[in-house]
Amino acid sequence: MFTRVTRTLLASVVALGAVTAVPGAAQAAPATGYEAFFDNLVPAQLAKYRIPGAAVVVVDGQHPLFARGYGLADVDTRVPVSPDRTGFFIASNAKLWTTTAVMQLVEQGKLDLNTDVNRYLTAFKIRDSYPGQPVTLAHLLTHTSGFVDEIVGAAVRDPADAQPLADYLAEHQPERVRRPGTLASYDNYGFTLAGYLVQVVSGEPFDRYVATHLLQPLGMSGSTASQPPTAAVNATLAQGYRPQDDRQVRVQGQYGPMVPTGAGVVSTATDMGRFLSDQLRTSTSPIQPQLLDPTALRQMQTRQFSHDPQLPGMAFGWQEHPRDGQLVLAKDGDVPGFHSNAALLPDKGIGIFVVYNGDGVDGTASWAGKEVVDEFVGSFFPGAATTGGNAVAAGQDPEVAGSLNQYEGDYRVTRTAEDLTKAAALMSSVSVEVGPDNTLTTRGPLSPDPDKVTQHWTPIGPRLFQERGGQDQLGFRVDGDGQIAALFDTSNPTIAYQRLAWWQSPTLHQVLLVGALTVLLVTLLYYPIAVLVRLLRRRSPAAGTRWSTTARLAAWITAALATAFTAGLAVLFSDGNRLQESILLGKSPVVITVLAMSTTAVVTAAATITGTVAAWRRGWWTLPGRLHHTAVSLAAVVFLGVVSIYHLTLA
């Protein structure tokens, strides 16, 4: 990937003065090869993905090895990015701060990782959905609490509008949809709850605790967890953007009540470098860590949960992400307009942080940081990457290969809430099919790489597969009856994909939608054309009653609403960056208007169905007319049924 990016885009990068490296007094002396590597790759990304700016820092356990800013922090004022001065919203990378704060209090004996969190809560309690299986801090820090992740309306435009932490947690407690410790599902509420426990047992507001016990000891003066940011931090805060047409548009949605999970949290690249340096100070380091003792630090960085012991999993806060034979601990952070990635190579004593102030075309900024980390590891710490060399030959080991047909089907990500965001599941499920040569083929967003929509997998162990031509692995889990129930891959251990029954299949729902919309679209066009033809031929309208006319009008309005809704939804989904911002900020006027169409269609569809029943009872119209009206009613039922499954109404 590095070669492809640098060679194909180098010419365009040279021409873009806005994305050149920015010199500064605090630029670290580059380690051998780092300067050329980042000066080629990062500006090429900014040009390719249309991102205004970025900052990168590489550290060891003692000092920075490389730090550089690229592009612009503010497109309007042309302020360049500085790695040590420009503040970025780091989003979910703040979860590493929250985890560190929790581990500090575990060291002090004020928190216990395996105790029911209700022991510490007084203002509210976590519902006992699974008696005898309480939620613990260990669950919260590994995304295995079982909470559904609800993000609609989780952000605010003005930080003054953010609810206090306790109030938000009490009023927005999500449903527990699975037993704790069974499957991972990315959980913002859970991490917010972990941060609130820090506040409860320390007696300090969370943001003040972070400032006093994390930021100040490390000299992270450009960082804050306070909303609004301090005046000094706000003065050098980068603007976040999304590309629209040929310009960059400022975005909102970075603030909110869930501060421990990243809402409103700001840091600079070099400040994050200081944090990563401290994370690298284990028992083998000549410098002792300042925030945690070496034992707690190792515990934080040691695997605590995995869907399969053969696959990477979750440490506390960190995700295992092996690349090129190296253990990599990674964390990413994404919020409208800002995307960041932090990574540690514990065995090499190296940390890297990269951050962007733009969403990029089709949200590609969320991939850009992962691309940098992967290319960095492959270029400077190449090892024996697993790329499918241990494949099991067809028929060689029946226990390993098994019947590949058992894996076929559609799978939905565990991070699926019963709200508007479920609509994404209609288009983003993962399908598994048997491929040629004893392989499986997956289609869907398993990989964060936008170029990897289709992947091919070769069996290497019981229910374990290796990506052909890649480094990821795929695993499956069976239920109590021995049936395949879930899949997971190594690109993201914070989520799993649960197998769907045939009637839950998004593919089936898509087919039903297309069929229903075809009938409704024909109806939308047919009625006006029929009236026009009749007028041109000067024919009198067919005899009928006021109610039969109303029934046909209801059918046409239903068709019009369904068509307009579909067109509006297509427009919303055509800009995923804008849609994400709208969802986080709550239902925008545009979203509400689109959903109002489907909601109104419920009423007109009811009138259409009533008209169908009356038409057959009273003999309205001709037989073909009654059959057509019946088809419209059935199409409306199918359309609204699928729309309701994915919560695409105002209800």
N, C-alpha and C positions, 0 to 999 in steps of 0.2 A: 504494500500500500504506500509506503514511504516513497519508493522509487517512482511509482505511478504519479503520486501527487506532485512531487518536486519537479519531475521532468516535464510533465504536461502543463504545469501552471507557472513555471518559473518566468517565462516571458511576460505573462500578464502581471505577475507580481512586481517585476522591475518597473512596469509602467504605472503602478499604483503608489504614488507617494504617500498616501494616507495610511498605508499599512507597513511602512518601514519600521525597523527597530528604533526604539526611542532611547537615546543615551540619557544617563542620569547619574548623579553623584553617588547614589547607593548601589549602582550596578556591581554585582559580585564578579570577581575574576572568574571567567569561565573555565571549567575543567576541559581537558583535552577533548575536542570534538563536539562539546555541547553547543558552543556558539553557532557553528556551521549547521548543526542538526536543526536547532530550533529556528534559526534565521531562514532556513529553507522551508521547513514544514509549516510553521504557524502562519506566516504571511500568505502562504499558498492556501491554507484553510480559509483565512479571512476573505480572500478573493473568491474562492470557489463557493463557499457557503453563504457569502454576503453577510458577514459579521463585522461590526465596526471596529472592535478592539479586543485585546487579550493580554494576559500577563502570565508569566511562567516563572517558577522558582524550583530549583533543585538543591537539596541540602543533604548533609550527612548528620551525624549525631553531635557535631560540634559547631558547624558554621555553614553559611550558604556557599554553594559551589557555583551557582549560576542564577541570575535573576534579570528579567528583561520584560519591558512592556512593548506592545505592538499596537499600531493603529490608534484609534481615537476613543477617549473616554466620553466625549461629548461631541456629537456630529455638528451641532450648530455653532459652538464656540471654537471648534477645532482643537480642543485641549487634548494633548496626547496622553496615552496610558503610561503611568509610572508604576513599576512594581512595588515601590515602597510608599507611595503617596496615594494612589488611586484606590478608593474603596469600592468593593463589589458586594452585592448581596450574595452570600455563599449558600443560601437555601439549606438543603439537607446535609451539607457538610457540617453544619452546626450540631448535628446529632453526635458527632465525635466529641464536641465540647460537653454536651449533655452526659454522654457516657462517662467521660473523664470525671465530671462532677459527681456522678453517682458512685464511681469507684473510689473517689476520695472519701466519701461518707461511709462506704463499706469498710475501708481501711480503719476508720475511726470507730467502727462498731455501731454507727447510728442507723445504718441500713443493712438489710440482709438480702442477698440476691434470690434466695429460695423461699422467702416468706410471703404469705398472702399480702398483697398490697393494701387490702382493706385494714390491716393492722395499723397502718400509718394514717389512714384517712378518717377525718371527722366531719368535714363539711358535706361530704357525699360518700356513697359506697358504690363499688363495682357490683353489678348485679350477679347473683349466684346462678348463672345459667347452667352450669355443669357442677352440681353438688359434689364436693370432695375433690374438685379439680380447680383450685383457685388460680388466678393470674398472679404471677410473680415478676419481680424485676428482671430475672433472667429471661422470661418470656418477652417482656417489653423491649429489652435490648437486642433481641434476635428476631423481632417481627413475627413471633409465634404465639401471641396472646389470644388470637382467634377473633379479634375485633374486625368488623368490616371497615374499610377505609372510605370515609365520606368526605369529599372535598368541595362539594358545591357550596359556594358562599363562604369558604374558609378564609378568604382574603378580604382586605379592605383597601380603599384608595387612600384614606387619611389615617395615619397611625393613631390619631386621637380617638378613632372609632373602634379600635380593637378592644374586645371585652377583656376584663381581668381574667387571669389564668383559671382560677378556681370556678368562676362563674361559667366560663366557656365549657370546662370539662364536665361540670354538673349538668348543664343544660343540653349538651350535645353528645352525651354518652352513646356510642353506637351499639348496635346489636352484636353480641358474641355469636358468631355463626359456625364456629368449630371449636373442638376441645383444644385447650392450650397445649403447645408443645408437639402438635401433630403435623401441621403444614405451615410453611411460612407464607405470609401475605403482607406486603409492605404496609406499615401501620404508623401513620402520623399521629393518630390519637394516642397510641401506646407510648410513643416517645415523648409526647407532650405530658402525659401522665407521669413518666419517669422524671421529667424536669420539675413537675409540680411537687413530687416527693422530695426532691432536693430542697425546694422552698419550704416545705412543711417541716422537715426535720432539722434544717439549719437555722430556721427562723429568719432567713433573709429572703427578700424578693429574688426571683431567679436571676434576673439580669444583673442585680447587684452582686449576687454570689459569684456569677461568672466573672464579672469585672475584678472582684477582690481576690478570688482564689485561682483564676486561670490567666486572665489577660495581664494583670499587673505583674505577677511574678515572672512572666516571660517577656515583659516589655512590649506587649502588643498594643501600642498606643493608638494605632489606626483602626482598632476593632471595637465593636460594641454589640451588645444584645439588648440595648435599650431602644424603645420606640417612643417618640422619634429619636433618630440618632443624635448623639451629642453634636454640638455646633462644629467642633473641630472635624469630626468624621464627616458630617454632612457637607462641609465646604469642599471636600475633595471626592465626593461620591460620584461614581460614574452613572451615566444615564443608560437605561436598558432599552433595546430596540427590537423591532421585528421588521423584516423587509416587506415592503408593499409597493408593487409596481417597480418604479426605478428609484425609490427613495426609502429612507429608514424612518419608521414611525415609533415614537416613544410609547412605551407600554406601562401599565400599572398592575398592581396585584402582588407587590412584594411584601406588604405588611399584613399583619393579622394577629390573632390571639395566640396561635400555637408557636410561640417563640422558641421553646426547647427543640422543636423540630425544624426550625430555620426561618420562621417568619420574621422579617425585619432585621435579621442578623447580618452585620457588615464586617468585612475584614479586607486587608490588603494581601497581595501575594506574599510579600516578605513576612508579614505577621503569621500567615498560615505556614510559612517555612519555619518560623520559630516553634510553632506548635508541633510540626512534624519532626523537627530535630529532637524535641523533648520526648516524642514517642519512640525515637530510635535509641534512647539511652537506657538500654537494658543492662543486665548484669555484666555483659561483655564490654560495655562502653567505659572509657576512662573518665567520663563525666556522669555523675548521678543525675537522674531525672528530677525535675523540680516539682512536677505536679503529682506524680504517683511514685510509690516505691517500686523497685524492679519486679517484685512478686506480683503486685496488682497490675503492673504494666503488661507482664507476660500473660496474665489471666485475661486481660482485655483483648489481647491479640491472639489468643488461642481459640481454636474452633470450639464452639459451644453447642452448635446445632447443625445437622446436615440431614437432608432428605434421604441420603444413602451414604453409608460409611465409605463407599468407594468414590464419592464425589465431594468436591469442595463444599464448604458450608459457611455459616455465620460465626464470626467471633462476636464480641460485644461491640456493637457499632460498626466494626469493620466487616467487609465481605472478602472471603478468599477468592482470588482471581488468578490462578496459575497461568503463566505465560512463558513460553520458551524454556520450560523446565525450571522456572523460578517461581517461588512462592511470592505472590503479590497480594497485599492487603489493600483493598480499594474502597472508596466511597465517592458517590457522586451527589450533586445537588442541582436541582432544576426548579426555577421559578420564572414567571414571564420576564423575558429580557435578560436573564442571567443564568449561566450554566457553568458548573465547575466540577473538577475531578481531583481527588487527592489519592495518593498511592504510596505505600511503603514497600520496600524490598528488604525485609528484616535481615535476611541472611547476607545481604550486601551492604547494609547500613546506609541505604539511600532512600530519600523521600522526594516526591515530586508533587507539585500543585499547579494546575492550569485552570484559568477562569476566563470567561468570555462575557461581553456585555451586549449580546444579541442572540435572538432565537435562531437565526439562519434560515435559509430556504427550507420549507417543509420540516422545520424543527431540527435541522441537522446539527445545531450547536450541541445538543445533548449527546451526540455521537462523537463530536470533534475531540473532546477531552479524552474519551476512551481511546480514540485513535492515537492521540499523542502518547498516552501511557503505553499502549501496546507497541508502538513503533520505537519508543524510547527503550523499553526492555529488550526488544528484539535486536536493536542496533548496538547497545552497550553491554548487555548481559546475555548474549545468546547462549542457549543451552539445548538440551535434547528435548525439543518439543514433541508432544504426542500428536501425530497426524494420521493415525489409522493404520500404523504398521503392524499392530497386533490383532488384525482382523481375523475373525473365525471363518474359515472356509465353509461354504454351503454344505451342510450335512456332516461336517467333521465332528461337531460336538452338539448333539441334539439339545442338551440341557442349556447350553449357552445360546445357540441360535433360536431354539424353540420354534413355535409356529408364529411367524411374523404377522399373520393375519389377526392375531389377538390384539395387536396394538393399533389397528386401524380405527379411525373415528375422528371426531372433533373434540377439542379440548379448550376449555375456557380458563383464563387466568383467575387465580384466587382473589386478586385485587379487583373485584367487581362488586360494586355497591348497587343496591336496589333504588337507584335514582337516575337522574338524567345521564350520568356518566356510563350507565350500562349500554347506552346506544353504541359505544365504541366496540362492544363485544359482538355486535352484528357484523362488523367488518374485520375484526382483529383476532378471531379465534385461530387456533393452530390445528390444521388437519394433518393426519398421519396416514400414509398410504404405503403399501408394499411396493418397493422399487425393483429394478432389475438386479441380478447378481447378488441375491441374498442381502438386500439393503432395505432400509426404510427411507421414505422421502417425507419431509415436513414442509408445509407451506404456511407462512404466517410470521408474526413478529417475534420469533424466538430470540433472534440475535439483535443486539442494538445496532449492528451495522445495517444501514438502510439498503445496501446492495445485496444483502443476504435474505431475500424473501423465501427462497427455496434452498433447502439444505438436504444433503444425502448422508445417511448414517450406516455404519457397518457394525455388526455385533462383535463385542469384545469380551463379554461376560454375561452372567445371568441378568437379563433385563437392563443391560448396559450397552451403549452404542457410542462409537467414535465418529466424529464428523470427518467426512472425506475431504481432504485438502484443507482442513482447518484444525483448530486446537480444542474446540469445545466437545463436551461429552453429553450424552442424553441418557437419562434413567427413567424407569417406570416403577410404579408401586402397585401392588395388588391389594384388594379389599379382603374382608374376612372370608369371602367365598372363592378366593383365588382368581378373581376377575381384575383386569387392568382398571385401575381407578384414577391414576394421576400420572403426569409426566413432569420432569424438571430437567433443566440443563445447566451447565456450569457458567453460562454467561451472567446469570443473576440468581444467586441463591436466596434472595429475599422473596421470591414468588414461586408458585407452582401452577400447574394447569390441571384442572379437574376434568375428567372425561364426562361427556354429555350423552344423555340418552338420545335416541334417534329423533324424537320429537322436539328436543332442545337444540337441534343442529342449526347453526346460523345459515348453513348452505340451504337447508330446507326452507328456512324463513325467507331467504333471499329469493328463492324460486317462487314461493307463494306471493311475495310482494310484487315481483315482476308481473306475474299473471294477473293479480288483482288490479294493478295499476294500468295494465294494458286494457282491461275491460273498462275501467273508469275513464281512461283517456279517450277511448273510442266513443264513450257516452258523451264526454265533454264536447267532442267535435261533432258528433252525429246530430244532436238535438238542434243546435243553431243552423247546421247545414240543411236539415230537413225543413225547418221553418223558412229558410231563405228560398229553397227550391219551391216550396208551396206558394210563397209570395210571388216569385217570378212567373209561376204557372197560373197565378191568380185562382188558386183553389181555395175553397173554404176549409177551415180547420175541421178535423174529424170531430164528430159529435162526442161529447163527454160531459162529465159533471165538474163542478168546481173542485171536488175532492180528487178526482183522477188527474186533473191538471196540476193540483198541488203536489200529488205524489210524484209526477214527472219532474216538476220543478225541484222538489227535494232531492231527487236522484241526480239531477244536473248540478245542483249546488254541492252535493257530496263529492261528485267527481271533480268539480272545480277546486274545492278545498283540498282534496287529496293531492291533486296535481300541484297546486300552489305550495302546499306543505312540502312535498317532495323536492320541488325546485328550491324552496327556501333552505331546506336541510342540506341540499347539495352545495349551496352557496356557503353555508356555515362551515361545512366540512372541507371546503376547498381551501380554507386558510386555517390550518390546525393551530397555528400560533395565536391567532385572534380568538379562536374558539376556546382554547385553554384559558386565556385571560378572562373571557366572559364567564366561564364556568366557575373559576376561582372567586370572581367578584360577585357571584350570584347571577341569577337569570337576567341578562341584559334585555333592553327593550326589543332588540332584534330577535333574540331567542324566545322571548315571551310571545312576540307576534307570530312566530313560526309555530310554536306549540299551541297557540290559541286556535290556529286553523284546524289542527287535528282534533282538538277538544270540541270545537263547534261542529266538526264533522260527525261526532258521536250523536248529536241531536238530530242533524239532518239525515243521518243513516237510519236512526230509529223511525223517522217519518217515512223514509223510503221503504223500510221493511214492513211497516204498517200498511203502506200503499200496496205492496206486493200481495199481502194476505187479502186485502179488500178486492184487489183486481181479480184474483181467482174466484173469490166468493161471489162477486157481483158481475163478473164477465166483462170488465173494462177492456177496451182495445181489442185488437186481433190476437190470435194465438201467438204469432211471433212477437208482438208487442209485450204480451205478458211474460213470455220466456226471456226477453231482453231485460225487462224490469227485474225479474227474478235473478238473472245473472248479475245485475248491478248490485242488488241487495247482498248476494253472496260475496261479491268482490269487496263490498264495503265492510262486511263482517271480517273477512280475511285480513284486509288492510288494517283495520282498526285493532284487530286481535294482535297482529304482529307489533304494531306501533305501541300497544299497551304493554306487551311483554318487555319492551325496551324502554319503558317509561318516557315515551315521547309525547306526553300530554301534560297539561297543567295540573292534573290531579296529583 
